[in-house]
Amino acid sequence: MRSVLETDVTLSAVVGTRAVLRCPNASVSSLISVVWKIRSKTGSHCLLAYRADTNKTDKTNCSEKMTWESSPYHDPALQIHPVRLADEGNYTCEIATGDGTFCLVSALTVLVPPAVTLTHDNNGVVVCQASAGKPAAEISWAQENGHSTENKTHHTNGTVTTLSSMSMINSTNAHVTCLVTHPAMNQTQTIELSPSEYHLSVTGLCYLVTPCTSLLYQFRQVY
């Protein structure tokens, strides 16, 4: 019998969504067993196994959200729903068939969309903040009517808060646009500040709020 190790793959999933991890390409017509070996970055271990001769599955130290996507005899893919930060790590699928043993390692990265806020003070300083994103969000300004500074704060859970401050030259007539991009968001989030009102624009929708207060658009609750 031969042993085949396929090239490792890297995939990502947004926190709160469903992730499906595939096994190596192997014929299941002569399937003997399937074993998923899961090692998260937090150090926890989990085993999910199936034996064809007994048609039984076994789960060791795995949470209920980790299941077979369908029947392991037909498709031994692993499903995680919902995805959480603690699920980030390496997922190894080992398939034993009459043709040999096949192995594939998948490295799962969990993405966390940031909570975006815009604040403005009486000194002509606008602060655009993307909180607790993973990876760090990118913040830019659509115009160059002032000097901006940026800093990033790394949190213990792997998320990052990005803060960009714009000092406006003329705060009376200023119109400032902050652009936030992140891999967990399917489009750039735009926040606009005018002298008399704030607008939060997402997909052409605009919400009017009281000037000189914070706008908060929370994409998802992170657990």
N, CA, C and O of each residue as an XYZ file, in Angstrom:
892
protein
N       0.833     -1.196      0.000
C       0.000      0.000      0.000
C       0.869      1.248      0.000
O       1.912      1.297      0.653
N       0.430      2.241     -0.732
C       1.186      3.478     -0.808
C       0.640      4.509      0.182
O      -0.499      4.416      0.638
N       1.491      5.502      0.502
C       1.095      6.592      1.385
C       1.318      7.898      0.647
O       2.409      8.144      0.133
N       0.278      8.749      0.589
C       0.349      9.982     -0.179
C       0.027     11.164      0.731
O      -1.021     11.189      1.377
N       0.929     12.141      0.779
C       0.701     13.378      1.523
C       0.511     14.506      0.522
O       1.454     14.879     -0.177
N      -0.696     15.052      0.443
C      -0.965     16.138     -0.492
C      -0.436     17.457      0.047
O      -0.192     17.596      1.245
N      -0.259     18.438     -0.857
C       0.226     19.748     -0.468
C      -0.746     20.406      0.508
O      -1.958     20.396      0.293
N      -0.203     20.978      1.581
C      -1.051     21.639      2.563
C      -1.813     22.790      1.925
O      -1.322     23.435      0.999
N      -3.010     23.039      2.427
C      -3.833     24.125      1.913
C      -4.123     25.110      3.033
O      -4.129     24.750      4.210
N      -4.365     26.361      2.650
C      -4.727     27.407      3.595
C      -6.086     27.957      3.219
O      -6.333     28.288      2.059
N      -6.953     28.051      4.185
C      -8.282     28.610      3.924
C      -8.694     29.507      5.081
O      -8.131     29.434      6.173
N      -9.689     30.359      4.824
C     -10.157     31.287      5.845
C     -11.675     31.247      5.935
O     -12.357     30.884      4.977
N     -12.196     31.624      7.100
C     -13.639     31.688      7.332
C     -13.924     32.855      8.255
O     -13.146     33.152      9.161
N     -15.051     33.516      8.015
C     -15.454     34.640      8.854
C     -16.133     34.112     10.108
O     -16.938     33.183     10.044
N     -15.805     34.703     11.241
C     -16.388     34.271     12.510
C     -17.916     34.324     12.418
O     -18.484     35.284     11.898
N     -18.570     33.282     12.930
C     -20.014     33.213     12.900
C     -20.594     32.506     11.690
O     -21.789     32.214     11.660
N     -19.761     32.222     10.682
C     -20.243     31.565      9.469
C     -19.948     30.064      9.530
O     -19.509     29.545     10.556
N     -20.198     29.378      8.406
C     -19.950     27.940      8.308
C     -18.696     27.692      7.483
O     -18.505     28.304      6.432
N     -17.850     26.802      7.957
C     -16.640     26.419      7.232
C     -16.692     24.934      6.917
O     -17.121     24.128      7.742
N     -16.249     24.579      5.711
C     -16.186     23.177      5.294
C     -14.760     22.867      4.880
O     -14.196     23.545      4.021
N     -14.174     21.843      5.488
C     -12.808     21.427      5.188
C     -12.855     20.080      4.484
O     -13.548     19.160      4.918
N     -12.111     19.980      3.398
C     -12.138     18.790      2.558
C     -10.998     17.833      2.883
O      -9.960     18.220      3.420
N     -11.229     16.578      2.539
C     -10.206     15.545      2.660
C      -9.451     15.421      1.342
O      -9.872     16.001      0.341
N      -8.342     14.673      1.318
C      -7.600     14.500      0.064
C      -8.426     13.732     -0.966
O      -9.344     12.982     -0.632
N      -8.071     13.944     -2.208
C      -8.757     13.231     -3.291
C      -8.398     11.750     -3.253
O      -7.260     11.366     -3.524
N      -9.360     10.950     -2.921
C      -9.145      9.499     -2.855
C     -10.469      8.806     -3.117
O     -11.527      9.301     -2.728
N     -10.407      7.668     -3.772
C     -11.614      6.900     -4.063
C     -12.160      6.290     -2.775
O     -11.435      5.628     -2.032
N     -13.446      6.521     -2.522
C     -14.053      5.974     -1.308
C     -14.710      4.616     -1.565
O     -15.350      4.054     -0.677
N     -14.551      4.101     -2.765
C     -15.162      2.808     -3.091
C     -14.554      1.682     -2.262
O     -15.217      0.686     -1.971
N     -13.281      1.850     -1.883
C     -12.628      0.841     -1.043
C     -12.209      1.459      0.294
O     -11.155      1.128      0.839
N     -13.045      2.357      0.812
C     -12.740      3.084      2.043
C     -12.633      2.145      3.239
O     -13.465      1.262      3.444
N     -11.569      2.371      4.027
C     -11.376      1.615      5.262
C     -11.698      2.485      6.477
O     -12.464      2.090      7.356
N     -11.098      3.679      6.508
C     -11.340      4.576      7.643
C     -11.011      6.019      7.266
O     -10.269      6.287      6.321
N     -11.586      6.931      8.036
C     -11.290      8.365      7.921
C     -11.058      8.902      9.322
O     -11.828      8.630     10.243
N      -9.982      9.673      9.471
C      -9.691     10.288     10.769
C      -9.377     11.768     10.565
O      -8.495     12.125      9.784
N     -10.104     12.616     11.273
C      -9.789     14.036     11.330
C      -9.029     14.301     12.628
O      -9.517     14.000     13.717
N      -7.822     14.871     12.499
C      -7.025     15.263     13.661
C      -6.965     16.788     13.700
O      -6.437     17.423     12.787
N      -7.508     17.360     14.756
C      -7.661     18.810     14.841
C      -6.816     19.347     15.989
O      -6.918     18.898     17.131
N      -5.988     20.310     15.652
C      -5.161     20.959     16.677
C      -5.341     22.468     16.535
O      -4.886     23.069     15.562
N      -6.007     23.067     17.510
C      -6.240     24.505     17.440
C      -5.030     25.271     17.965
O      -4.157     24.705     18.622
N      -4.995     26.565     17.662
C      -3.887     27.398     18.126
C      -3.926     27.606     19.635
O      -2.929     28.004     20.237
N      -5.078     27.335     20.242
C      -5.184     27.463     21.695
C      -4.587     26.258     22.418
O      -4.453     26.256     23.642
N      -4.224     25.219     21.629
C      -3.603     24.041     22.213
C      -4.527     22.861     22.405
O      -4.074     21.793     22.817
N      -5.809     23.018     22.122
C      -6.745     21.902     22.289
C      -6.631     20.908     21.134
O      -6.230     21.265     20.026
N      -6.994     19.648     21.417
C      -6.932     18.584     20.423
C      -8.301     17.924     20.288
O      -9.080     17.864     21.239
N      -8.568     17.435     19.087
C      -9.868     16.819     18.813
C      -9.680     15.748     17.746
O      -8.869     15.897     16.832
N     -10.448     14.659     17.881
C     -10.422     13.575     16.900
C     -11.846     13.251     16.461
O     -12.760     13.139     17.277
N     -12.005     13.105     15.156
C     -13.280     12.689     14.583
C     -12.980     11.547     13.620
O     -12.225     11.724     12.664
N     -13.563     10.380     13.862
C     -13.165      9.200     13.091
C     -14.382      8.418     12.588
O     -15.481      8.488     13.139
N     -14.121      7.660     11.499
C     -15.146      6.787     10.922
C     -14.490      5.495     10.466
O     -13.436      5.519      9.830
N     -15.116      4.356     10.791
C     -14.662      3.039     10.325
C     -15.718      2.445      9.418
O     -16.885      2.325      9.792
N     -15.297      2.079      8.228
C     -16.251      1.569      7.241
C     -16.738      0.163      7.584
O     -17.885     -0.176      7.289
N     -15.882     -0.668      8.205
C     -16.293     -2.046      8.474
C     -17.411     -2.135      9.504
O     -18.225     -3.058      9.469
N     -17.447     -1.169     10.422
C     -18.508     -1.161     11.432
C     -19.555     -0.083     11.149
O     -20.606     -0.032     11.788
N     -19.242      0.773     10.178
C     -20.124      1.891      9.824
C     -20.439      2.760     11.045
O     -21.572      3.198     11.245
N     -19.397      2.995     11.857
C     -19.568      3.784     13.071
C     -18.602      4.966     13.089
O     -17.496      4.902     12.552
N     -19.056      6.044     13.722
C     -18.219      7.225     13.897
C     -17.876      7.390     15.369
O     -18.572      6.883     16.248
N     -16.790      8.108     15.618
C     -16.364      8.351     16.990
C     -15.853      9.786     17.083
O     -15.210     10.290     16.162
N     -16.143     10.422     18.189
C     -15.721     11.810     18.401
C     -15.058     11.913     19.764
O     -15.627     11.502     20.775
N     -13.834     12.471     19.783
C     -13.086     12.613     21.029
C     -12.693     14.070     21.232
O     -11.935     14.635     20.443
N     -13.206     14.662     22.281
C     -12.872     16.032     22.674
C     -13.247     17.069     21.618
O     -12.625     18.129     21.548
N     -14.243     16.780     20.805
C     -14.699     17.727     19.784
C     -16.009     18.366     20.217
O     -16.851     17.706     20.827
N     -16.186     19.621     19.912
C     -17.431     20.306     20.242
C     -18.543     19.849     19.304
O     -18.279     19.265     18.253
N     -19.779     20.118     19.690
C     -20.932     19.684     18.903
C     -21.008     20.375     17.551
O     -21.641     19.863     16.628
N     -20.370     21.533     17.426
C     -20.447     22.269     16.154
C     -19.546     21.662     15.079
O     -19.637     22.042     13.912
N     -18.676     20.720     15.461
C     -17.824     20.038     14.489
C     -18.474     18.717     14.110
O     -18.567     17.808     14.935
N     -18.924     18.608     12.865
C     -19.643     17.430     12.414
C     -19.225     17.064     10.994
O     -18.552     17.839     10.314
N     -19.633     15.868     10.555
C     -19.475     15.505      9.152
C     -20.438     16.346      8.330
O     -21.577     16.568      8.740
N     -19.989     16.814      7.176
C     -20.889     17.610      6.343
C     -22.038     16.748      5.821
O     -23.171     17.213      5.693
N     -21.732     15.503      5.528
C     -22.758     14.544      5.099
C     -22.332     13.179      5.623
O     -21.673     13.097      6.660
N     -22.695     12.109      4.925
C     -22.262     10.779      5.338
C     -20.764     10.627      5.075
O     -20.326     10.852      3.947
N     -19.962     10.254      6.077
C     -18.509     10.144      5.870
C     -18.126      9.090      4.826
O     -17.048      9.164      4.236
N     -19.006      8.113      4.600
C     -18.679      7.098      3.591
C     -18.718      7.688      2.183
O     -17.952      7.274      1.312
N     -19.605      8.651      1.959
C     -19.724      9.263      0.637
C     -18.860     10.517      0.497
O     -18.271     10.760     -0.556
N     -18.791     11.314      1.576
C     -17.994     12.545      1.550
C     -17.549     12.847      2.985
O     -18.351     13.304      3.800
N     -16.268     12.593      3.295
C     -15.795     12.754      4.679
C     -15.408     14.190      5.049
O     -14.606     14.389      5.961
N     -15.960     15.186      4.364
C     -15.641     16.581      4.672
C     -16.106     16.940      6.083
O     -17.102     16.414      6.579
N     -15.368     17.838      6.708
C     -15.671     18.294      8.069
C     -16.372     19.648      8.005
O     -15.972     20.535      7.250
N     -17.419     19.792      8.805
C     -18.161     21.047      8.862
C     -18.030     21.679     10.244
O     -18.138     20.997     11.263
N     -17.791     23.009     10.266
C     -17.751     23.766     11.522
C     -18.786     24.870     11.433
O     -18.716     25.727     10.553
N     -19.745     24.849     12.344
C     -20.767     25.899     12.335
C     -21.368     26.078     13.726
O     -21.901     25.131     14.304
N     -21.279     27.315     14.269
C     -20.626     28.488     13.675
C     -19.132     28.525     13.997
O     -18.687     27.974     15.004
N     -18.375     29.177     13.133
C     -16.929     29.314     13.336
C     -16.664     30.340     14.434
O     -17.284     31.403     14.473
N     -15.733     30.002     15.323
C     -15.301     30.927     16.368
C     -13.783     31.105     16.299
O     -13.088     30.343     15.628
N     -13.294     32.102     16.987
C     -11.853     32.376     16.978
C     -11.049     31.168     17.446
O      -9.965     30.901     16.928
N     -11.576     30.445     18.418
C     -10.860     29.298     18.972
C     -10.707     28.158     17.978
O      -9.941     27.228     18.229
N     -11.422     28.206     16.847
C     -11.338     27.139     15.845
C     -10.124     27.286     14.930
O      -9.839     26.387     14.139
N      -9.426     28.375     15.024
C      -8.256     28.576     14.167
C      -7.178     27.551     14.513
O      -6.867     27.331     15.683
N      -6.614     26.928     13.478
C      -5.583     25.927     13.709
C      -5.397     25.020     12.510
O      -5.777     25.371     11.393
N      -4.811     23.845     12.740
C      -4.520     22.883     11.681
C      -5.487     21.702     11.750
O      -5.745     21.144     12.816
N      -6.011     21.343     10.579
C      -6.974     20.260     10.455
C      -6.404     19.213      9.495
O      -6.215     19.489      8.310
N      -6.135     18.029     10.004
C      -5.524     16.967      9.211
C      -6.540     15.864      8.944
O      -7.127     15.306      9.871
N      -6.740     15.558      7.668
C      -7.631     14.461      7.282
C      -6.788     13.307      6.760
O      -6.005     13.476      5.825
N      -6.948     12.134      7.364
C      -6.248     10.929      6.941
C      -7.274      9.911      6.461
O      -8.176      9.530      7.206
N      -7.135      9.478      5.225
C      -8.041      8.496      4.641
C      -7.264      7.219      4.317
O      -6.231      7.258      3.649
N      -7.773      6.106      4.794
C      -7.195      4.795      4.468
C      -8.148      4.059      3.543
O      -9.319      3.859      3.866
N      -7.632      3.658      2.385
C      -8.433      2.905      1.417
C      -7.648      1.673      0.973
O      -6.518      1.448      1.405
N      -8.267      0.888      0.109
C      -7.564     -0.279     -0.430
C      -6.399      0.112     -1.307
O      -5.529     -0.714     -1.581
N      -6.362      1.373     -1.761
C      -5.271      1.861     -2.608
C      -4.125      2.466     -1.818
O      -3.060      2.723     -2.380
N      -4.323      2.701     -0.514
C      -3.268      3.299      0.289
C      -3.823      4.295      1.289
O      -5.030      4.369      1.519
N      -2.901      5.071      1.885
C      -3.256      6.079      2.878
C      -2.993      7.469      2.298
O      -1.938      7.725      1.719
N      -3.967      8.353      2.462
C      -3.875      9.702      1.913
C      -4.085     10.720      3.037
O      -4.928     10.536      3.915
N      -3.299     11.795      2.985
C      -3.321     12.773      4.075
C      -3.316     14.193      3.503
O      -2.602     14.487      2.544
N      -4.115     15.058      4.103
C      -4.155     16.463      3.712
C      -4.286     17.321      4.967
O      -5.144     17.071      5.814
N      -3.424     18.337      5.077
C      -3.452     19.265      6.209
C      -3.989     20.610      5.733
O      -3.485     21.184      4.767
N      -5.018     21.106      6.420
C      -5.603     22.406      6.104
C      -5.375     23.359      7.271
O      -5.698     23.038      8.415
N      -4.821     24.524      6.981
C      -4.617     25.552      8.006
C      -5.773     26.541      7.929
O      -5.920     27.256      6.937
N      -6.589     26.581      8.972
C      -7.762     27.444      8.994
C      -7.442     28.751      9.711
O      -6.969     28.755     10.847
N      -7.710     29.857      9.025
C      -7.584     31.188      9.609
C      -8.976     31.778      9.793
O      -9.791     31.745      8.871
N      -9.250     32.314     10.966
C     -10.555     32.906     11.249
C     -10.472     34.422     11.119
O      -9.614     35.061     11.728
N     -11.374     34.990     10.318
C     -11.436     36.430     10.105
C     -12.522     37.035     10.990
O     -13.598     36.460     11.155
N     -12.224     38.202     11.555
C     -13.194     38.905     12.399
C     -13.400     40.312     11.836
O     -12.455     41.100     11.807
N     -14.625     40.646     11.384
C     -14.876     42.002     10.887
C     -14.829     43.008     12.022
O     -15.328     42.724     13.111
N     -14.243     44.177     11.796
C     -14.135     45.162     12.872
C     -15.431     45.936     13.080
O     -16.264     46.035     12.179
N     -15.585     46.482     14.281
C     -16.646     47.462     14.553
C     -16.064     48.837     14.233
O     -15.012     49.205     14.756
N     -16.741     49.590     13.381
C     -16.206     50.861     12.882
C     -16.929     52.033     13.520
O     -18.159     52.067     13.555
N     -16.170     52.992     14.024
C     -16.740     54.197     14.627
C     -16.094     55.436     14.038
O     -14.961     55.394     13.558
N     -16.834     56.553     14.080
C     -16.322     57.856     13.669
C     -16.663     58.858     14.758
O     -17.820     58.985     15.161
N     -15.651     59.563     15.227
C     -15.887     60.595     16.232
C     -15.268     61.901     15.781
O     -14.342     61.913     14.971
N     -15.789     63.016     16.315
C     -15.331     64.351     15.941
C     -15.382     65.237     17.172
O     -16.390     65.266     17.878
N     -14.313     65.953     17.431
C     -14.323     66.841     18.595
C     -14.365     68.303     18.161
O     -14.400     68.608     16.969
N     -14.361     69.195     19.135
C     -14.458     70.625     18.853
C     -13.133     71.244     18.422
O     -13.083     72.436     18.119
N     -12.063     70.461     18.388
C     -10.748     70.970     17.997
C     -10.412     70.656     16.544
O      -9.274     70.840     16.111
N     -11.393     70.188     15.799
C     -11.156     69.901     14.386
C     -10.406     68.616     14.143
O      -9.685     68.508     13.151
N     -10.555     67.624     15.027
C      -9.894     66.332     14.868
C     -10.961     65.259     14.638
O     -11.890     65.116     15.432
N     -10.819     64.517     13.560
C     -11.715     63.406     13.256
C     -10.962     62.102     13.530
O      -9.812     61.943     13.119
N     -11.618     61.177     14.224
C     -10.996     59.893     14.545
C     -11.823     58.775     13.930
O     -12.997     58.606     14.260
N     -11.209     58.019     13.041
C     -11.840     56.849     12.431
C     -11.215     55.614     13.067
O      -9.997     55.440     13.025
N     -12.041     54.763     13.652
C     -11.530     53.612     14.396
C     -12.206     52.326     13.955
O     -13.432     52.254     13.866
N     -11.391     51.306     13.679
C     -11.883     49.970     13.344
C     -11.434     49.038     14.472
O     -10.262     48.672     14.562
N     -12.379     48.665     15.324
C     -12.053     47.960     16.558
C     -12.148     46.443     16.423
O     -13.068     45.906     15.807
N     -11.163     45.774     17.022
C     -11.164     44.314     17.202
C     -11.381     43.544     15.907
O     -12.201     42.628     15.859
N     -10.655     43.909     14.866
C     -10.697     43.167     13.611
C      -9.561     42.164     13.535
O      -8.541     42.315     14.208
N      -9.739     41.151     12.726
C      -8.676     40.160     12.512
C      -8.715     39.723     11.050
O      -9.669     39.081     10.611
N      -7.667     40.076     10.297
C      -6.486     40.845     10.695
C      -6.837     42.319     10.881
O      -8.010     42.690     10.882
N      -5.813     43.151     11.037
C      -6.063     44.573     11.229
C      -6.714     45.187      9.998
O      -6.342     44.873      8.868
N      -7.688     46.063     10.224
C      -8.347     46.765      9.121
C      -7.423     47.844      8.570
O      -6.532     48.335      9.263
N      -7.654     48.203      7.312
C      -6.909     49.288      6.680
C      -7.811     50.519      6.613
O      -8.946     50.446      6.142
N      -7.292     51.642      7.090
C      -8.040     52.897      7.088
C      -7.334     53.911      6.203
O      -6.120     54.096      6.287
N      -8.115     54.560      5.357
C      -7.573     55.618      4.494
C      -8.573     56.768      4.446
O      -9.721     56.634      4.868
N      -8.110     57.899      3.921
C      -8.942     59.096      3.807
C      -9.052     59.462      2.331
O      -8.067     59.407      1.595
N     -10.253     59.837      1.906
C     -10.493     60.111      0.484
C      -9.885     61.418      0.021
O      -9.662     61.598     -1.176
N      -9.613     62.327      0.926
C      -9.059     63.630      0.555
C      -7.829     63.928      1.407
O      -7.542     63.225      2.376
N      -7.122     64.963      1.035
C      -5.894     65.332      1.736
C      -6.023     66.760      2.252
O      -5.197     67.617      1.934
N      -7.046     67.013      3.040
C      -7.222     68.352      3.579
C      -6.710     68.471      5.007
O      -7.023     69.427      5.717
N      -5.927     67.497      5.411
C      -5.353     67.549      6.747
C      -4.305     66.472      6.927
O      -4.086     65.657      6.030
N      -3.659     66.463      8.074
C      -2.610     65.483      8.371
C      -3.195     64.360      9.219
O      -3.871     64.618     10.215
N      -2.941     63.124      8.829
C      -3.470     61.981      9.566
C      -2.357     61.170     10.202
O      -1.249     61.085      9.673
N      -2.669     60.575     11.343
C      -1.754     59.673     12.036
C      -2.498     58.374     12.339
O      -3.721     58.371     12.486
N      -1.760     57.280     12.430
C      -2.382     55.977     12.653
C      -1.614     55.182     13.675
O      -0.385     55.233     13.723
N      -2.350     54.436     14.508
C      -1.714     53.481     15.404
C      -2.596     52.260     15.546
O      -3.808     52.326     15.336
N      -1.977     51.138     15.906
C      -2.687     49.868     16.017
C      -2.438     49.258     17.394
O      -1.318     49.269     17.905
N      -3.506     48.729     17.976
C      -3.434     48.075     19.270
C      -3.749     46.594     19.090
O      -4.817     46.235     18.595
N      -2.811     45.734     19.495
C      -2.985     44.286     19.359
C      -3.554     43.719     20.663
O      -3.024     43.965     21.746
N      -4.639     42.960     20.537
C      -5.304     42.391     21.700
C      -4.879     40.933     21.896
O      -4.378     40.285     20.976
N      -5.091     40.440     23.105
C      -4.613     39.098     23.445
C      -5.316     37.991     22.659
O      -4.763     36.902     22.509
N      -6.523     38.248     22.158
C      -7.246     37.220     21.404
C      -6.886     37.211     19.920
O      -7.487     36.471     19.142
N      -5.912     38.026     19.525
C      -5.454     38.040     18.137
C      -6.081     39.118     17.284
O      -5.666     39.317     16.142
N      -7.077     39.823     17.811
C      -7.683     40.915     17.055
C      -6.855     42.194     17.203
O      -6.017     42.318     18.097
N      -7.117     43.134     16.303
C      -6.343     44.382     16.283
C      -7.307     45.557     16.117
O      -8.248     45.487     15.327
N      -7.070     46.623     16.858
C      -7.833     47.865     16.697
C      -6.953     48.887     15.975
O      -5.859     49.217     16.433
N      -7.446     49.378     14.849
C      -6.743     50.392     14.067
C      -7.430     51.736     14.269
O      -8.649     51.848     14.147
N      -6.635     52.750     14.579
C      -7.166     54.088     14.830
C      -6.413     55.095     13.976
O      -5.185     55.162     14.019
N      -7.156     55.878     13.198
C      -6.560     56.909     12.354
C      -7.197     58.253     12.694
O      -8.421     58.385     12.692
N      -6.359     59.250     12.986
C      -6.829     60.583     13.358
C      -6.468     61.577     12.260
O      -5.344     61.586     11.759
N      -7.435     62.407     11.897
C      -7.224     63.434     10.880
C      -7.416     64.814     11.512
O      -8.494     65.135     12.012
N      -6.345     65.628     11.481
C      -6.431     66.999     11.956
C      -6.818     67.885     10.786
O      -6.033     68.073      9.857
N      -8.033     68.433     10.829
C      -8.540     69.227      9.721
C      -7.971     70.643      9.759
O      -7.893     71.272     10.814
N      -7.578     71.126      8.586
C      -7.045     72.482      8.486
C      -8.149     73.505      8.696
O      -7.960     74.498      9.399
N      -9.283     73.263      8.094
C     -10.423     74.175      8.203
C     -11.635     73.376      8.653
O     -12.363     72.827      7.827
N     -11.854     73.310      9.963
C     -12.926     72.477     10.490
C     -14.307     73.052     10.211
O     -15.298     72.331     10.322
N     -14.400     74.320      9.856
C     -15.703     74.938      9.616
C     -16.330     74.451      8.326
O     -17.531     74.189      8.271
N     -15.506     74.328      7.274
C     -16.028     73.943      5.963
C     -15.540     72.569      5.515
O     -15.607     72.227      4.334
N     -15.052     71.795      6.468
C     -14.428     70.521      6.091
C     -15.466     69.474      5.720
O     -16.561     69.428      6.280
N     -15.096     68.640      4.768
C     -15.880     67.465      4.403
C     -14.881     66.315      4.327
O     -14.025     66.287      3.443
N     -14.991     65.370      5.254
C     -13.992     64.313      5.402
C     -14.636     62.958      5.143
O     -15.744     62.693      5.610
N     -13.942     62.101      4.401
C     -14.430     60.759      4.111
C     -13.401     59.737      4.556
O     -12.251     59.768      4.117
N     -13.816     58.837      5.426
C     -12.955     57.761      5.922
C     -13.348     56.461      5.226
O     -14.533     56.145      5.115
N     -12.345     55.704      4.754
C     -12.562     54.444      4.049
C     -11.945     53.300      4.857
O     -10.771     53.356      5.226
N     -12.732     52.274      5.127
C     -12.254     51.132      5.910
C     -12.396     49.867      5.070
O     -13.481     49.550      4.584
N     -11.288     49.151      4.905
C     -11.302     47.893      4.162
C     -10.826     46.756      5.072
O      -9.973     46.940      5.940
N     -11.407     45.577      4.839
C     -11.058     44.408      5.657
C     -11.434     43.151      4.883
O     -12.457     43.147      4.199
N     -10.642     42.084      4.969
C     -10.941     40.856      4.229
C     -12.270     40.206      4.593
O     -12.820     39.449      3.794
N     -12.798     40.487      5.786
C     -14.073     39.902      6.190
C     -15.267     40.697      5.669
O     -16.411     40.268      5.821
N     -15.007     41.854      5.055
C     -16.075     42.682      4.511
C     -16.018     42.598      3.000
O     -14.940     42.683      2.411
N     -17.182     42.430      2.359
C     -17.193     42.257      0.906
C     -17.099     43.579      0.154
O     -17.101     43.591     -1.077
N     -17.018     44.680      0.874
C     -16.856     45.970      0.225
C     -16.238     46.952      1.212
O     -16.201     46.704      2.417
N     -15.755     48.068      0.682
C     -15.184     49.104      1.533
C     -16.302     49.848      2.262
O     -17.296     50.245      1.655
N     -16.128     50.027      3.551
C     -17.107     50.793      4.321
C     -16.687     52.261      4.306
O     -15.534     52.585      4.589
N     -17.627     53.144      3.975
C     -17.359     54.571      3.851
C     -18.108     55.351      4.917
O     -19.318     55.187      5.078
N     -17.392     56.199      5.647
C     -18.000     57.082      6.627
C     -17.676     58.519      6.237
O     -16.511     58.868      6.049
N     -18.697     59.342      6.116
C     -18.518     60.728      5.689
C     -18.886     61.696      6.812
O     -19.856     61.484      7.541
N     -18.107     62.742      6.934
C     -18.345     63.791      7.911
C     -18.472     65.122      7.195
O     -17.556     65.536      6.484
N     -19.603     65.796      7.378
C     -19.790     67.140      6.851
C     -19.863     68.106      8.021
O     -19.952     67.657      9.163
N     -19.828     69.404      7.790
C     -19.853     70.365      8.896
C     -21.090     70.254      9.776
O     -21.021     70.573     10.963
N     -22.207     69.816      9.237
C     -23.447     69.840     10.000
C     -24.032     68.481     10.334
O     -24.973     68.392     11.123
N     -23.492     67.424      9.751
C     -24.087     66.112      9.996
C     -23.115     65.000      9.672
O     -22.146     65.204      8.941
N     -23.378     63.803     10.227
C     -22.618     62.608      9.919
C     -23.469     61.708      9.043
O     -24.691     61.643      9.176
N     -22.782     61.014      8.142
C     -23.471     60.030      7.326
C     -22.672     58.736      7.353
O     -21.453     58.746      7.183
N     -23.347     57.651      7.563
C     -22.738     56.318      7.435
C     -23.324     55.682      6.196
O     -24.515     55.375      6.151
N     -22.472     55.480      5.166
C     -22.954     54.958      3.895
C     -22.483     53.536      3.697
O     -21.285     53.254      3.703
N     -23.436     52.650      3.522
C     -23.123     51.268      3.194
C     -24.093     50.830      2.101
O     -25.308     50.811      2.301
N     -23.531     50.475      0.934
C     -24.337     50.035     -0.212
C     -25.418     51.058     -0.565
O     -26.561     50.693     -0.840
N     -25.046     52.346     -0.555
C     -25.958     53.387     -0.985
C     -26.956     53.827      0.059
O     -27.760     54.721     -0.203
N     -26.931     53.212      1.266
C     -27.855     53.605      2.314
C     -27.179     54.613      3.216
O     -25.992     54.484      3.516
N     -27.943     55.644      3.664
C     -27.368     56.699      4.489
C     -28.229     56.913      5.722
O     -29.452     57.028      5.630
N     -27.575     56.964      6.877
C     -28.294     57.142      8.128
C     -27.845     58.450      8.756
O     -26.649     58.660      8.956
N     -28.792     59.337      9.072
C     -28.500     60.648      9.625
C     -28.531     60.580     11.147
O     -29.480     60.061     11.735
N     -27.486     61.107     11.777
C     -27.439     61.127     13.228
C     -27.000     62.499     13.696
O     -26.617     63.342     12.885
N     -27.054     62.729     15.007
C     -26.710     64.021     15.570
C     -25.229     64.298     15.419
O     -24.432     63.385     15.637
N     -24.805     65.521     15.053
C     -23.392     65.863     14.914
C     -22.642     65.674     16.230
O     -23.224     65.702     17.314
N     -21.310     65.479     16.092
C     -20.395     65.380     17.223
C     -20.731     64.226     18.160
O     -20.514     64.323     19.368
N     -21.258     63.135     17.610
C     -21.452     61.904     18.368
C     -20.788     60.781     17.609
O     -20.285     60.978     16.503
N     -20.786     59.607     18.201
C     -20.128     58.467     17.565
C     -21.120     57.706     16.716
O     -22.298     57.583     17.052
N     -20.605     57.189     15.586
C     -21.379     56.275     14.760
C     -20.803     54.896     14.950
O     -19.587     54.707     14.926
N     -21.665     53.952     15.135
C     -21.187     52.581     15.316
C     -21.935     51.673     14.377
O     -23.163     51.589     14.406
N     -21.165     50.985     13.532
C     -21.759     49.965     12.661
C     -21.102     48.651     13.022
O     -19.947     48.411     12.670
N     -21.830     47.803     13.720
C     -21.303     46.520     14.162
C     -21.692     45.451     13.163
O     -22.880     45.171     12.999
N     -20.716     44.841     12.483
C     -21.016     43.840     11.468
C     -21.518     42.560     12.093
O     -22.542     42.032     11.660
N     -20.818     42.030     13.117
C     -21.234     40.785     13.751
C     -20.798     40.810     15.195
O     -19.811     41.461     15.537
N     -21.519     40.111     16.046
C     -21.101     39.944     17.412
C     -20.076     38.827     17.467
O     -20.307     37.731     16.957
N     -18.919     39.120     18.103
C     -17.834     38.148     18.168
C     -17.854     37.463     19.513
O     -17.898     38.098     20.566
N     -17.821     36.184     19.445
C     -17.789     35.404     20.681
C     -16.401     34.845     20.859
O     -16.137     34.149     21.840
